[in-house]
Amino acid sequence: MSSKKTKARMESGEIIHQKCWQYIQEVNGTGPEHLSLVAVTDSSREYTYLQMYEMWERYARVFSALGITGSNGSRAGITGAASAEVTFAFFGLNMTGASVSMLQLSSEDVFERLRDMVRKEKLTDLILVDYLTDACLLRQLLREKNSMGLRNVIVVHIPVNGAFAFMVDKVLSRINHRQMREVPGAVFMDDLLEKHRDHEICYADKAGDEAAVIVHTSGTTEGVPKPVPLSDSAINETITGARHAVQRC
């Protein structure tokens, strides 16, 4: 339950003008009774609010250690997927003040499209979901990383499991991940989370960002999906509207 102070800030609209991760924590509360509730369900996995907040911080420690922060002018592209890990990465980046571009890639000419998006959206870092990537694409990106102006290329492992996952998908996912592990110079988030687990978080130095997130429309410009920047405030307002709609039902 939100405190009286939080309710007053919500009514005045003041609560909207902060980073997304701060907004989520404030409106949901951080009391013991709430922290034990389930916040994220991803297939067969569940995370409580406490576990979710801890994962945000762990990812933020990695990004801080690598300099993927707002103070460094960082904009990280994430190959989008509906998963807990992508959510953790987004909020970890939001903590450090790095802006985020949610990348939508087709199955054709993936490297060329990705290279164009890096250039047009001035991306400084890439975060790749492993089941949307393969060893061939990873090799290409690592070969061209410097010429593309990328500081970091990080692979995030998304486990394929749960009641609705076919056995063949599970096997192919494991094979694909193993092949990516064999690519020279490949960097994986699992390893970074362990390596930088005690690194100090470089929190964002301002309340909100006018381009905290870049999403893309179905239309394209020169073959690249059109980017639409969203501010922290816009995202928070959307969440507030959704909460109010649910409460009225």
C-alpha positions as CSV (number, residue, x, y, z in Angstrom):
1,M,0.0,0.0,0.0
2,S,1.3,3.4,-0.9
3,S,2.0,5.9,1.9
4,K,0.0,9.1,2.4
5,K,2.9,11.0,1.1
6,T,3.1,8.9,-2.1
7,K,-0.7,9.3,-2.6
8,A,-0.4,13.1,-2.3
9,R,2.5,13.1,-4.8
10,M,0.4,11.0,-7.2
11,E,-2.5,13.4,-6.9
12,S,-0.3,16.4,-7.5
13,G,1.4,14.7,-10.5
14,E,4.8,15.2,-8.8
15,I,5.6,11.5,-8.7
16,I,5.6,11.3,-12.4
17,H,8.8,13.3,-12.9
18,Q,11.4,10.9,-11.8
19,K,13.2,7.9,-13.3
20,C,11.0,4.9,-14.1
21,W,12.7,2.6,-11.5
22,Q,12.1,5.1,-8.7
23,Y,8.5,5.5,-9.8
24,I,7.9,1.8,-9.7
25,Q,9.4,1.4,-6.3
26,E,7.5,4.3,-4.8
27,V,4.0,3.4,-6.1
28,N,4.4,-0.2,-5.1
29,G,6.0,0.4,-1.8
30,T,9.0,-1.3,-0.2
31,G,7.4,-2.6,3.0
32,P,8.2,-6.2,4.1
33,E,4.6,-7.3,3.4
34,H,4.8,-6.1,-0.2
35,L,8.4,-7.1,-1.0
36,S,7.4,-10.8,-0.5
37,L,4.6,-10.6,-3.2
38,V,5.3,-11.9,-6.7
39,A,6.2,-9.1,-9.1
40,V,7.3,-10.9,-12.2
41,T,6.2,-14.2,-13.7
42,D,8.2,-15.5,-16.6
43,S,7.2,-19.0,-17.7
44,S,8.0,-21.3,-14.8
45,R,10.0,-18.6,-13.0
46,E,8.7,-16.2,-10.4
47,Y,10.4,-13.2,-8.8
48,T,9.1,-11.3,-5.7
49,Y,9.4,-7.5,-5.6
50,L,12.5,-7.9,-3.4
51,Q,14.1,-10.2,-5.8
52,M,13.2,-8.0,-8.8
53,Y,14.6,-4.9,-7.1
54,E,17.8,-6.8,-6.3
55,M,18.1,-7.9,-9.9
56,W,17.7,-4.3,-11.1
57,E,20.6,-3.4,-8.9
58,R,22.8,-6.3,-10.0
59,Y,22.4,-5.3,-13.6
60,A,23.0,-1.7,-12.7
61,R,26.3,-2.7,-11.1
62,V,27.4,-4.3,-14.3
63,F,26.4,-1.3,-16.4
64,S,28.2,1.0,-14.0
65,A,31.4,-1.1,-14.1
66,L,31.3,-1.0,-17.9
67,G,30.6,2.7,-18.1
68,I,27.1,2.3,-19.6
69,T,25.7,5.3,-17.9
70,G,24.0,8.6,-18.6
71,S,27.1,10.5,-17.6
72,N,28.9,8.7,-20.4
73,G,26.2,9.6,-22.9
74,S,25.4,5.9,-23.3
75,R,22.5,4.5,-25.4
76,A,22.1,0.8,-25.2
77,G,20.2,-1.2,-27.8
78,I,18.4,-4.3,-26.6
79,T,17.1,-7.0,-29.0
80,G,13.7,-7.1,-27.5
81,A,12.0,-10.2,-26.0
82,A,9.3,-10.6,-23.4
83,S,11.5,-12.0,-20.6
84,A,12.5,-11.2,-17.0
85,E,16.1,-10.7,-18.1
86,V,15.3,-8.0,-20.6
87,T,13.1,-6.2,-17.9
88,F,16.0,-6.4,-15.5
89,A,18.4,-5.0,-18.1
90,F,16.0,-2.1,-18.9
91,F,15.6,-1.0,-15.3
92,G,19.3,-1.5,-14.6
93,L,20.1,0.9,-17.5
94,N,17.4,3.3,-16.2
95,M,19.1,3.3,-12.8
96,T,22.4,4.4,-14.4
97,G,20.8,6.9,-16.7
98,A,21.6,5.2,-20.0
99,S,18.9,5.6,-22.6
100,V,17.5,2.4,-24.1
101,S,16.5,1.5,-27.7
102,M,14.3,-1.6,-28.0
103,L,15.4,-3.1,-31.3
104,Q,13.0,-5.0,-33.5
105,L,14.9,-7.1,-36.1
106,S,13.5,-9.2,-38.9
107,S,14.9,-12.6,-39.9
108,E,16.4,-11.1,-43.1
109,D,19.6,-9.1,-43.3
110,V,19.9,-8.9,-39.5
111,F,23.5,-7.7,-39.4
112,E,22.9,-5.0,-42.0
113,R,19.7,-3.8,-40.3
114,L,21.4,-3.8,-36.9
115,R,24.4,-1.9,-38.2
116,D,22.1,0.7,-39.7
117,M,20.2,1.1,-36.4
118,V,23.4,1.4,-34.4
119,R,24.5,4.2,-36.8
120,K,21.1,6.1,-37.0
121,E,20.2,5.9,-33.4
122,K,23.8,6.5,-32.2
123,L,23.9,3.4,-30.1
124,T,27.0,3.0,-27.9
125,D,26.3,-0.6,-26.6
126,L,24.4,-3.7,-27.6
127,I,22.6,-6.2,-25.4
128,L,21.7,-9.3,-27.4
129,V,19.2,-11.9,-26.3
130,D,20.8,-15.3,-27.1
131,Y,17.8,-17.0,-28.6
132,L,17.3,-14.1,-31.0
133,T,21.0,-14.3,-32.0
134,D,23.4,-16.9,-33.2
135,A,27.2,-17.5,-33.3
136,C,27.5,-16.2,-36.9
137,L,25.8,-12.8,-36.1
138,L,27.9,-12.5,-32.9
139,R,31.1,-13.0,-34.8
140,Q,30.2,-10.4,-37.3
141,L,29.3,-7.9,-34.6
142,L,32.5,-8.5,-32.7
143,R,34.6,-8.1,-35.9
144,E,32.9,-4.8,-36.7
145,K,32.4,-3.5,-33.2
146,N,35.0,-0.8,-33.3
147,S,34.1,0.4,-36.7
148,M,30.5,0.6,-35.6
149,G,31.5,2.7,-32.6
150,L,30.2,0.1,-30.1
151,R,31.9,0.0,-26.7
152,N,30.2,-3.3,-25.4
153,V,28.4,-6.2,-27.0
154,I,26.8,-8.3,-24.2
155,V,24.9,-11.6,-24.6
156,V,22.0,-12.2,-22.2
157,H,21.0,-15.9,-21.8
158,I,17.2,-16.5,-21.7
159,P,16.3,-20.0,-20.5
160,V,13.8,-21.8,-22.7
161,N,11.7,-23.8,-20.3
162,G,8.2,-24.1,-18.8
163,A,5.1,-26.1,-19.7
164,F,4.7,-24.5,-23.1
165,A,8.3,-25.0,-24.3
166,F,8.8,-27.9,-26.7
167,M,11.8,-30.2,-26.0
168,V,13.3,-29.5,-29.5
169,D,13.3,-25.8,-28.7
170,K,15.0,-26.4,-25.4
171,V,17.7,-28.6,-27.1
172,L,18.3,-26.1,-29.9
173,S,18.5,-23.2,-27.4
174,R,21.2,-25.1,-25.4
175,I,23.2,-25.9,-28.6
176,N,22.9,-22.3,-29.8
177,H,24.1,-20.9,-26.5
178,R,27.0,-23.3,-26.4
179,Q,28.1,-22.3,-29.9
180,M,27.9,-18.6,-28.9
181,R,30.1,-19.4,-25.9
182,E,32.8,-20.6,-28.2
183,V,33.0,-17.3,-30.1
184,P,36.3,-15.5,-29.3
185,G,35.7,-12.3,-27.4
186,A,32.1,-13.0,-26.5
187,V,30.9,-11.5,-23.3
188,F,27.9,-12.9,-21.3
189,M,25.7,-11.2,-18.7
190,D,25.8,-14.2,-16.4
191,D,29.6,-13.8,-16.1
192,L,29.4,-10.1,-15.7
193,L,26.8,-10.3,-12.9
194,E,29.2,-12.5,-10.9
195,K,32.3,-10.5,-11.7
196,H,30.8,-7.1,-10.8
197,R,28.4,-8.1,-8.0
198,D,30.0,-5.7,-5.6
199,H,30.6,-2.7,-7.9
200,E,29.1,0.6,-6.8
201,I,26.1,1.8,-8.8
202,C,26.5,5.0,-10.8
203,Y,23.0,6.4,-10.4
204,A,21.5,8.7,-13.0
205,D,22.4,12.3,-12.2
206,K,19.0,13.8,-13.2
207,A,15.4,13.1,-12.4
208,G,14.1,12.1,-15.8
209,D,15.2,11.7,-19.4
210,E,13.4,13.0,-22.5
211,A,14.5,9.9,-24.5
212,A,14.7,7.3,-21.7
213,V,13.4,4.6,-24.1
214,I,13.2,4.4,-27.9
215,V,10.5,2.1,-29.4
216,H,9.8,1.6,-33.0
217,T,6.8,1.8,-35.3
218,S,5.9,-0.8,-37.9
219,G,6.8,1.7,-40.6
220,T,10.4,2.1,-41.8
221,T,12.7,4.8,-43.1
222,E,15.3,3.4,-45.6
223,G,14.5,-0.1,-44.3
224,V,14.9,0.8,-40.6
225,P,11.9,0.9,-38.3
226,K,11.0,4.5,-37.3
227,P,12.2,5.4,-33.8
228,V,9.8,7.0,-31.3
229,P,11.5,8.4,-28.1
230,L,9.6,8.2,-24.8
231,S,10.5,10.1,-21.7
232,D,10.6,8.7,-18.2
233,S,7.6,10.9,-17.4
234,A,5.6,9.6,-20.4
235,I,6.2,6.0,-19.3
236,N,5.3,6.7,-15.7
237,E,2.1,8.5,-16.9
238,T,1.1,5.4,-19.0
239,I,1.7,3.1,-16.0
240,T,-0.4,5.5,-13.8
241,G,-3.3,5.4,-16.3
242,A,-3.2,1.6,-16.4
243,R,-3.3,1.4,-12.6
244,H,-6.3,3.7,-12.4
245,A,-8.1,1.7,-15.1
246,V,-7.5,-1.5,-13.2
247,Q,-8.7,0.0,-10.0
248,R,-12.0,1.2,-11.6
249,C,-12.7,-2.3,-12.9
